[in-house]
């Protein structure tokens, strides 16, 4: 993994950490808290396709990414919830598409994709699990330094992504992109809809951290596994681990194993997306984020207002795996296979 690409991953940790930490530091309760949390999610995820389309051709992605960080830093210093959430949400959206595109376009392998996306989960898990003013202040200083440094890192010298469509071949594979987005929707849906039944214990206050670490680990190693073994083995392993978590909802360890399994696919999804639409990676990245939230909120709504339907989870898991397998064969048919992404057939 190119050393330049570690900085966007670290910044992802800080953006998500401060957004979530400050949001819960307001100690909001009841309906107002739910509305503001939903508002933050909507601002952070839903505008990403728009920002991606607007910034797609920009030559100043690191600067735009640092502007997103700056908005998050301003939000962290504002003592009023609604205004802070606006800064956090918009800053988060700008940061994600700009730094996400930078990593997509500068990474020749899949491992950096998983590493970049995983650090946000680590920041979120830590923010939900600890409350310490000195930790907050220390990390804020580091965040400011890294956001400034991001403007001066020579990303242009990093190894570029070498894949380009063949002459006469459509730049964007619409069907593949639709199926990729559907897969993300399914994962967001059953990620929220799954009925974990963990017993109340001394571990309960650390549940958010355990979840954050499981998500971090799954996303982080998914790209390395993809580079080493290819797509089909990764999809199969993810599917099997997801099922294990589904059948043992009252077991903390096995449920977390299922969470790891689901998140193994994040780097693969990003890899598929940049091959399906290599000239519009910022827009494609934004679509993934937006539909992940739509799936998550759909699962939340169903779980909240309708009796839990246990049969729905495995169906969604199977549809997720099937959609990715279909995309795999579409990309293979089009010859978009210049890395270990298709190692299973070598």
KETIDREN-413903 format. One record per atom (N, C-alpha, C, O): x, y, z. Coordinates in steps of 0.2 Angstrom, whole numbers, plus 5000, padded with zeros to 4 digits. Atoms other than C-alpha are relative to their C-alpha. Layout:
BEGIN
XYZ/...
This chain:
BEGIN
500449945000/500050005000/500450065000/500950075004/499649945000/500750174995/500050045006/499450055009/500049974994/501250275010/499650065000/499350085005/500449945001/500350425003/499349995002/498950045004/500850014999/498650345005/499849985007/499349975009/500150014993/498850315024/499650065003/499250065007/500249944997/498450495027/499250014999/498950035004/500750005001/496650495019/499749955005/499149975008/500350054995/496250345030/500050035007/499550025011/500049974993/496850435046/499550065000/499250065006/500549955000/495850585041/499349985001/498950015004/500750035000/494350475039/499849985007/499249995009/500150024993/494550415057/499850075004/499350075007/500149944997/494550595063/499350034998/499050065003/500649975002/493150655053/499449975003/498950005006/500650044997/491950515059/500050015007/499550015011/499950004992/492650525077/499750075002/499250065007/500349934997/492250715079/499350014998/498950045002/500749995002/490650715070/499549965005/499049995007/500450044995/489950575081/500150025007/499650025011/499849984993/490850625097/499650065002/499350065007/500449944998/490150795097/499350005000/498950035004/500750015001/488450745091/499749975007/499250005009/500250034994/488250635107/500250045006/499950035012/499849964994/489150765118/499550055002/499550085007/500549954998/487650875117/499449975005/499050015007/500550034996/486650745127/499350014999/498950035003/500749995002/485050765117/499649935002/499949885002/500450054998/483650655122/499350004996/499150054993/500750015003/482050575114/500050024993/500450014989/500249995007/481250635098/500550054997/500750044991/499649955003/482450785096/500749974998/501049984993/499450035001/483950675097/500049964993/500449964989/500150045006/483250555084/500050044993/500250024988/500049965006/482850695072/500750034998/500850034992/499449975002/484550775073/500549954998/500949964993/499650065002/485450605071/499849994993/500349984989/500250015006/484450575056/500250064995/500450044989/499849945004/484750755049/500849994999/501050014993/499350005002/486650725051/500149944995/500549964991/499950065005/486550555042/499850024993/500250014988/500249985007/485550635028/500550054997/500650054991/499649955003/486750785026/500749964998/501049994994/499450035001/488250665027/500149954994/500649954991/500050055005/487750535015/499650024993/499950004988/500450005006/486350585003/500350054995/500250044989/499749965005/487250734995/500649984996/500950014992/499450025002/488750634991/500049994992/500550004989/500050015007/488250584973/500050074997/500450084991/500049935003/487950774969/500750035001/501050054996/499349974999/489650824977/500549964995/500949994992/499650045005/490450684967/500050024993/500550034990/500149975007/489750744951/500350074999/500650084994/499749935001/490250924954/500750005001/501150044997/499250004999/492050884960/500449954995/501049954996/499750065003/492350734948/500650024996/501149994996/499449985004/493550834936/500550045003/501050065000/499649964997/494350934949/500749975001/500849915002/499350024999/496250934950/500350015007/500950005009/499849974993/496250994968/499649965005/499449985010/500450044995/495450844977/500350005007/499950015012/499849994993/496650854992/499850065004/499650065010/500249944997/496251034995/499250005002/499050025007/500750014999/494350994993/499949965006/499449975011/500150044995/494550855005/500250035007/499950025012/499849974994/495450965018/499450065002/499450075007/500649954999/493951095016/499549965004/499249995008/500550044997/492850955021/500249995008/499849995012/499850004994/493950925036/499950065004/499850065010/500149944997/493951105040/499350015003/499250045008/500750004998/492051105041/499849965006/499549985010/500150044994/492050965053/500450025006/500150025012/499749974994/493351055064/499650065002/499550065009/500449954998/492251205064/499449975004/499250005009/500650034996/490751095069/500249985007/499849985012/499750024994/491851025083/500050065005/500150045011/499949954996/492051195090/499450045002/499450095005/500649964999/490251255089/499649975006/499549915006/500450034995/489251235105/499349995000/498949975004/500750005001/487551235097/499949944995/500249944990/500150065003/486851065091/499850014992/500249984988/500249995007/485951115075/500550024995/500650004990/499549975004/487251225068/500649954999/500949944993/499450055000/488651095072/499849954995/500349934992/500250065005/487650955063/500150024993/500349984989/500049985007/487551055047/500750004998/500949984993/499350005002/489451085047/500349935000/500649914995/499850075000/489750905052/499849964993/500249934990/500350045005/488650835039/500350024993/500549984989/499849975006/489150945024/500849984999/501049964994/499250025000/491050925029/500149934999/500649914995/499950085001/490850735030/499949984993/500349944990/500150025007/490050725013/500550024995/500749984991/499549975005/491350835004/500649965001/501049944996/499450044999/492750745013/500049934997/500549914993/500050075003/492150565008/500150004993/500549964990/499950015007/491950594990/500750024997/500949994992/499349975002/493550694988/500649955001/501049934997/499550044998/494650584998/499949934997/500449894996/500250075003/493750424992/500250004993/500549954991/499850005007/494050474974/500850004999/501149974995/499350005000/495850514977/500349935001/500849914998/499850064998/496150344985/499849954994/500249914992/500250045005/495150254971/500550014994/500749964990/499649985006/496150344957/500849995001/501149994996/499350014998/497850324966/500249935002/500849925004/499950074997/497750144972/500049954994/499549944991/500050055005/498350004960/499749945002/499449904998/500350064997/497749874972/499350015004/499250075004/500649994996/496149844982/500150015007/499750045011/499949994993/496949844999/499950075003/499650085008/500149934997/497050035001/499250025000/499050075004/500749985000/495150044997/499749985007/499350025010/500250034994/494749935012/500250045006/499950065011/499749974995/495950025023/499750075001/499550095007/500349945000/495250195019/499350005003/499250045008/500750004998/493450155022/500049975007/499549995011/500050034993/493850055038/500150055006/499850045011/499849964995/494650195048/499450055003/499450075008/500649964997/492950295049/499649965005/499449985010/500450044996/492150145057/500450005007/500049995012/499650004994/493550145070/499950065004/499850065010/500249944997/493250325074/499350015003/499250035008/500750004998/491350305075/500049955007/499749985011/500050044995/491650155087/500350035007/500050035012/499649974995/492850255098/499650065003/499550075009/500449944997/491750405099/499449985004/499250025008/500650024997/490250305104/500149975007/499749965011/499950044994/491150215118/500450045006/500450025011/499649964995/492250355127/499850075000/499650104995/500249934999/491950525134/500650035004/500650025010/499449984996/493550615139/500250074996/500450074991/499949935003/493850805136/500750004998/500950034992/499350005001/495750785136/500249964993/500649984989/499950045006/495650645123/499750044994/500050054988/500349965006/494450755112/500550064998/500650074992/499649955002/495650905113/500649984997/500950014992/499350035003/497250805109/499949984993/500250004989/500150025007/496450725094/499850064996/499950054990/500249945004/495750895088/500650034997/500650054992/499349975002/497550965088/500349964994/500549984989/499750045005/498150815078/499650004993/499950004988/500449995006/496650825066/500250064996/500250064990/499849945003/497051005062/500750004996/500750024991/499450015004/498850965058/500049954994/500349974989/500050055006/498450815047/499650034994/499750024989/500449975005/497150915038/500450054996/500350064990/499549965003/498451045034/500549974996/500649984990/499550045004/499750915029/499749974994/500049964989/500350035006/498450845017/500150044994/500150014988/499949955006/498650995006/500750004997/500850024991/499350005002/500550965004/500349934998/500849924996/499850075001/500650775002/500049994992/499550014989/500050015007/501250734984/499649944997/499949894995/500450065002/499850624979/500149994992/500049934990/499950015008/500150654960/500649954999/500649924993/499550045001/501750554962/499849925002/500249885001/500250064998/500850404969/499849964994/499649984989/500250045006/500550254958/499350004998/498849995002/500649995002/499050284948/499649934998/499949884997/500450065002/497550164944/500149994993/500050044989/499950015007/497950094927/499549984996/499549984990/500550035004/496350024921/499650054996/499450114999/500449965004/495450104907/499649964995/499849904993/500450045004/494050044896/500349994993/500750034991/499850015007/494449964879/499750064995/499250084996/500349955005/494250084864/499449974997/499349914995/500750025003/492450084858/499649975006/499049965004/500350034995/491950014875/499650065004/500050115006/500349954996/490650114885/500450015007/500649965010/499649984994/491450204900/499649975006/500049945010/500450034994/490050154912/499649954998/499249954993/500450065001/489249984913/499450025005/499450005011/500649984996/487450044919/499849945004/499649955010/500350064996/486849864924/500449985005/500249975011/499650014994/488349834934/500050055005/500050035011/500149954995/488249994943/499449995004/499450005010/500650014996/486449964947/500049945005/499849955010/499950064996/486849794954/500450015006/500349995011/499649984995/488249864964/499650045005/499750035011/500449964995/487149994972/499549965003/499349975009/500550044997/485749864975/500449965006/500149955011/499750044995/487049754984/500250045007/500150025012/499949964995/487549904995/499350015004/499350015010/500749994997/485649934999/499949945004/499649955010/500250064996/485449755004/500450005007/500249985012/499650014994/486949765016/499850055005/499850045011/500249954995/486349925024/499449985003/499349995009/500650034997/484649845026/500149955005/499849965011/499950064995/485149685034/500550025006/500549985011/499549974994/486549775044/499650035005/499850025011/500549974995/485149865053/499549965002/499349965008/500650044999/483749745052/500249935004/499749915008/499950064996/484649595060/499950015007/500050065010/500250004993/483949555077/500549975005/500549915007/499550024995/485449545089/499750005007/499350045008/500350014993/484949475106/500549995005/500549955009/499550014996/486449505116/499850015007/499350055009/500250004993/486249475135/500350075003/500850095002/499849954996/486349625147/500649985004/500549935008/499450024996/488049615155/500550065000/500450124998/499449954999/489649715160/500350024993/500650074993/499749985007/490049715141/499650054996/499850084991/500449975004/488549805136/500250074998/500050104993/499849935002/489249985137/500650004995/500750054992/499550005005/490649925125/499749974994/500149964989/500350035006/489449855112/500250044994/500450024989/499849965005/489750005101/500750004998/500949994992/499350015001/491649985102/500149934997/500549934992/499950065003/491549805098/499750004993/500049974988/500250005007/490449835083/500450044996/500650024990/499649965004/491549975077/500749964998/500949974993/499350045001/493149855079/499849954995/500249934991/500150065004/492249715070/499950034993/500150004988/500149975006/491749835056/500650024997/500850014991/499449985002/493449905055/500449944997/500749954992/499650065002/494249735054/499849974994/500249954989/500250035006/493149665041/500150054994/500450024989/499849955005/493349825030/500750004998/500950004992/499249995000/495249835033/500349944996/500749944992/499750065003/495649655028/499749974994/500049944990/500450025006/494349635014/500450014994/500449974990/499649985006/495449725002/500649964999/500849944994/499450045001/497049625006/499849934998/500149904994/500250065002/496049465005/499850004992/499949954989/500249995007/495349524988/500649994995/500649964990/499350005004/497149554981/500349935000/500649914995/499650064999/497749384988/499649944996/499949904993/500450065002/496249264983/499550024994/499349974991/500549995005/495149354971/499350015002/499150015008/500749984998/493249394971/499649955002/499349955008/500450054999/492349234971/500149975007/499649965011/499850024993/493249164987/499750055005/499550035010/500249954995/492949324996/499250015001/499050015006/500750004999/491049334992/499749945003/499349945007/500250064997/490849154997/500150005008/499749995012/499949994993/491749185014/499650055003/499350035009/500549954997/490749335017/499349985001/499049995007/500750034999/489149245014/499949955006/499549965009/500050054995/489549105025/500150035007/499750015012/499949974993/490149215040/499450045002/499250055007/500749964999/488549325038/499549955002/499149975007/500550044998/487549175040/500149975007/499649965011/499850024994/488449115055/499750055005/499450045011/500249954996/488049285063/499250005001/498950015006/500750005000/486249265058/499749955005/499249965008/500350064997/485949095066/500250005008/499949965012/499850004993/486749145083/500050075002/500550105004/500149924998/486049325087/500150015007/500250075009/499949984993/486249305106/500749995002/500950005008/499350014998/488049265105/500450064997/500450084991/499649945002/489249415105/500549994995/500650024990/499450015005/490749335097/499749984993/500050004988/500250035007/489749245083/499650064996/499750064990/500349945003/488749405080/500550044997/500450074991/499449965003/490349505078/500349974994/500550004990/499850045006/490949365066/499650024994/499950034989/500549995005/489449395056/500150074997/500150094991/499949935002/489749585056/500750014996/500750044991/499450005004/491549555050/499949974993/500150004988/500250035007/490849445036/499750054995/499950054989/500449955004/489649575030/500550054997/500550074991/499649955002/491049705029/500649984996/501050034994/499450025005/492349605020/499950024993/500350034989/500149995007/491449655004/500150074998/500050094993/499949935001/491749845006/500550024995/500350054990/499549995005/493349844996/499849974994/499950014988/500250035007/492649724983/499550054997/499550064991/500549955003/491149844981/500350064997/500150084991/499749945003/492249994978/500449984994/500450024989/499750025006/493349894966/499649994994/499750014989/500550025006/491849834956/499850074997/499750084991/500249945002/491250014956/500550044995/500350074990/499549965004/492850094949/500149974993/500350004989/500050035007/492849964935/499450014996/499450014990/500649995004/491049984931/500050074997/499750084992/500049935002/491250174930/500750045001/500750085006/499349974999/493150224929/500050074999/500550105002/499949935001/492850394923/499550045005/499550115005/500549964995/491550444937/500049975007/499549955010/500050044993/492250364953/499850045006/499550015010/500249964994/491850514964/499249995000/498949995006/500850015000/489950504958/499949935002/499449925006/500150074998/490050314960/500149995007/499749955011/499950014993/490750324977/499550035004/499250005009/500549974997/489450444982/499349965000/498949965005/500650045000/488050334976/500049945005/499549925008/499950054995/488750194987/499850025007/499449995010/500249974994/488650305002/499350015001/499050005006/500749985000/486950364998/499549945001/499149945005/500450065000/486150194995/500149965006/499749925009/499950034993/486950125011/499650035005/499349995009/500449974995/486050255021/499349984999/498949975003/500750015001/484450225012/499849935002/499349925005/500250074998/484550035015/500050005008/499649965010/500050004993/485050065033/499350035003/499050005008/500649974998/483550185036/499449964999/498949955002/500650045002/482350065027/500049945005/499449925007/500050054995/482949925039/499850025006/499449985010/500249974993/482750035054/499250015000/498949995005/500749995000/480950085049/499649935000/499149935004/500350064999/480449905046/500049975006/499549945009/499950034993/481149845062/499650045005/499450015010/500349964995/480349985071/499250005000/498950005005/500850005001/478549975064/499749944998/499149934998/500350075002/478349795059/500349955004/500949955006/499750064996/478549635069/500649974996/500649964990/499450025003/480249565065/499949934996/499649894999/500150055004/480249445051/500749964999/501149984995/499350044999/481749315054/500249984993/500849974991/499850035006/481649245036/500350054995/500650034990/499849955005/482049415028/500750004999/501050024994/499349995000/483849425033/500449954995/500849984991/499650055005/484549265024/499850014993/500350014989/500249985007/483549315008/500450064998/500750064992/499649945002/484449485008/500749995000/501050014995/499350025000/486149405012/500149974993/500649984990/499950045006/485849284997/500050054994/500350044989/500149955005/485249434986/500750044999/500950064993/499349965000/486849534991/500549964996/500949994992/499550055003/487949384986/499949994993/500450004988/500250015007/487049354970/500150064996/500450064990/499949945004/487149534964/500750014999/500950034993/499249995001/489049544967/500249944995/500749964991/499850055004/489249374958/499850024992/500250014988/500249985007/488249444943/500450054997/500650054992/499549945002/489349604943/500749974998/501049994993/499450035002/490849494943/500149974993/500549984990/500050035006/490349404928/499950054994/500250044989/500049945005/489849564919/500650034998/500850044993/499349965001/491549644922/500549954996/500949974992/499550055003/492449484917/499849994992/500349994988/500250005007/491449474901/500250064996/500450064990/499749945003/491949654897/500750015000/501050064997/499350005000/493749614900/500350055005/500950085004/499849954995/493849734915/500449975006/500149975012/499850054995/495049624925/500850005000/501149954998/499349995000/496849694926/500449995006/500950015007/499650014993/497249644944/499849935003/499449904999/500150064997/497049504956/499250005002/499049955005/500850004999/495149554957/499749934997/499249914999/500250065003/494949404945/500549945001/500549894997/499550054999/496349294952/499749935001/500149884999/500350075000/495149144955/500049964994/500049904994/500050035006/495149114937/500750004996/500849974991/499350005003/497049134934/500349935001/500949924998/
